[in-house]
């Protein structure tokens, strides 16, 4: 049987093993009834590896040599959709509510983009800071961008995006923040300028690891948008309270507009849709 003909079923015990692995490792709750969708998302990968059963694949991702494959599996089972200046209301809030104080006090801003995907979010934040915070304070600002996936982190570090990816960036921002990059397959590409990239650093982090997070100091802003849609309420509550502990007093947490904390017991005050504040 050729690789193209491999079509193994996802058996109930394998699905339950996969659910337990995803929840226990990264807090993602795979729903009952999604077996066929999950099988379809992973099937191409099994075929590429020449594996005839999901049991063999699960054995691989749980083996010492399977760390990279586990990251690939998480990528396939989640959505890494993002774009520059996504959910513009959040950035308007930062310009109007947060940055005037930092400009007046000439104090640098510290931001964490948790679940940064391919980098559009942290680079957007860096562009806004560059336009709003004068030197030398801007160069002292820091944006930490983390994700579970090594695959999207490598794309983010490269900082090169297809023409379609930057299409919605305002023309004046494109001119100030991008330079042409070598085309690929006839597609025009653009690279984020070094002056924007210099305040952004990337690292792999499992938000649901029981170990203490390695970051030192607290953040003025934390972005964790459209990440918690994969978590159950218990995991969301635990994570948001860890975010609260990582915020400076008066700092803000930004979540996705499709997400809500209303049913959770959290140590943050609701400010407006998808924006929460750590009270003094």
Secondary structure, DSSP 8 states (H G I E B T S, - for coil): --GGG------HHHHHHHHHHHHHHH-----TT-HHHHHHHHHHHHHHHT-S-HHHHHHHHTSGGGHHHHHHHHHHHS-----TT-SHHHHHHIIIIIHHHHHHHT---EEEEET-TTTHHHHHHHHHHHHHS-TTHHHH-EEEEEES-HHHHHHHHHTEEETTTTTTS-HHHHHHHEEEEEEETTEEEEEE-HHHHTTEEEEE--TT-SS-----S-EEEEEE-SSGGGS-HHHHHHHHHHHHHHEEEEEEEEE-TT---TTS--S-EEEETTEEE---
